[in-house]
Structure formats: C-alpha cells, structure tokens
Amino acid sequence: MDRRTFVKTVIAGSALSAAPALPALAGPGTLRIGLITPPSHQWSKSAEALAARLAEASGGRIALSVHAAGQLGSEAQMLQQLQAGALDMAFLTLGELSNRNAQFGALTAPYLVRDMGQARRLLAGATAQELLAKAGRLGLVGLGFGMAGMRQVLLREPAPAGEALQGRKIRTVPLAQELDFWRRVGAAPTPLPLPALYDALANGQIDGMQIDFEGTWNSRYFEHASEMLASDHMIFPMIAVGSGRRWATLSHEDRALIDGAVAETLEELRATYEEIDAIYRAKIEEAGFPVRSVDRSYFGGAVDAWYSEWRVMTPVLERLEAEAAEL
Ligand code: BEZ
C-alpha cells in the first residue's frame, strides 16, 4: 500500500491494528494541525501563532498548516487520524481522551479552582504533567495543556434557583464527569459538539448549554437565550497532542524544536485566557444581556455528591485538589 492509499484507508476508518508502519520522511516538511474551533476562536489563533513560531524557529524548514473548524472531521475522527499517523498534531478538548482514560476528565471537576489564574497554574503543574504522559498509551504525544474560558451556563429560560434546572436539557461535551455532574443537578445532560450548538439552541432542541463567555459572544448564542449564569464552575482544558507514529519519524532536534514552540504557545494561550473571560463577559453585559453570578451553593448538594464518587473512580483527582489548594 503506498502512503496516499494508506492515509485514505485510515481516514475511511480502517482498524488501527491493521495499519502498516509509516515510511519515514526525510524531514517534517509540512505538518498539519487539526482543531474544531472556528477561526475566530483563541485556540485557532494560537494554532496560527504556533505555525509562525515554528517557521521562524526552524528557519522556514517546518511549515504547519492549520485546519480549524473541524475541516479534518470531528475530534473522534482526528484522534483516529493521529493514532494512524495521518494527522500530525491537534488541539483537542478532553472529550475523546477522557472516554478512553477517565483520569483526564478529573481536570473538569466542578469548582476545582476558584479562578482562571489558579486554573492556569494547575494546568502547567506537576499533576497535569503526569496526566499528559498518559496520552502515550493512546498513541499520542502529550505536548501540553491549554484551556478555554471557565464554564458558564446559558439558558433559554431563566432559572432563579438551581432547582429550576430540574429536567432541563443542558448541552455538555460527551465526557463522563460532565454528564454525571448535570445528572446530579437533576438536569438532562445532552452531549453536542460545538458546531451543532447554535441551531440546537435556536430550535429548542436544548434548554441551555454549558459554554464559555467567548463562544457565547462570538457565535451569538445569547440571541436565543434569556439568561447567563456566571458560575465559573469548571475549567475547560485543551490538550495539545502530536501523533506518536509521526513523532517516531522526527529527529530529536525537530521534536525539541516543536516541543519548545508548543510550550511557549500554550503558556501564552493560558495567560491570554486570564483576560478573555472578563473581556467577553463585559461585551455580553454591554449588549444588555442579563448575566447573573452564582456560586457552588446554587447547585445544591450536586458538587459534594460528585466528588464522593469521582475521588474513588479517578484517584488523580485528590492530587489535583491538593495541588490546587497550594496555588
Ligand atoms: C465546547 O465544545 O464547548 C468548546 C470546544 C472547544 C473550545 C471551547 C468550547
């Protein structure tokens, strides 16, 4: 099978175990990075910044072509391509990884951190690095964590108290910990990918969504809602990964160069997010849309009950809590 046929077969979904070894390339040439966010999103802007940084650091030898807005498929499809060596890099949410190794989902624990600054430090900390190494088992190279804004709740109809969320269809990402949190709140968690959100909210398929201020403003979701709960209840991590199979074909020097460029880009991205939430919250409020701050008590006993279960299911959670408490 030649390389092109191989790549086509993999994209069409052939079994990983049947994939032949990839031919080594002379040099990295043009690498591709995939992500689901639209070009206006900070993750996409950071991927472009990474491309510029790599071009400069390699004297133009390494080009990175950015495929945003799910051009290469869903995260599930991109993960398959990464594992097969048909895609070089991706910025991913934790949905797919957590469903293969639940320890990753511990980073989305409700009220694990009090603010973005603490989230930023936790994602660069020792326990997060330990989690990053677990990407190897999935055929990936964990390059670092980024994040999006803290999770908030956008509602079609207001919910003055947490009990009012009972039975409401709240959009989540397909990640066991998030689904479990919303079940404990009494809502009906409804997993939907980012590109489906606008229509789902507009046509009433969902009653609300777990989302951030940035997406709410840029994608105009608030046009079909009546209240936003500024709950800051979860970090929304991003993981930057490389394909293990492609990394095996790169020289030590190129790997180090890419590692360095990704680390700088992610550090910048994490720092940027300390401001992004405030900027986009202000835009939404200035547009006259009601934003109401709520804290952990709004969700009643759901948060404590969630921790009782997930501390047992994912032992890394207690280490994350201990580390966060020191930050
Ligand atoms: C989301 O699915 O809510 C999401 C995905 C990527 C970046 C930000 C949000």
Boltz pocket constraint, residues with backbone or C-beta under 6 A from the ligand:
constraints:
  - pocket:
      binder: B
      contacts: [[A, 37], [A, 43], [A, 93], [A, 148], [A, 173], [A, 192], [A, 193], [A, 194], [A, 210], [A, 211], [A, 212], [A, 215], [A, 236]]
      max_distance: 6.0
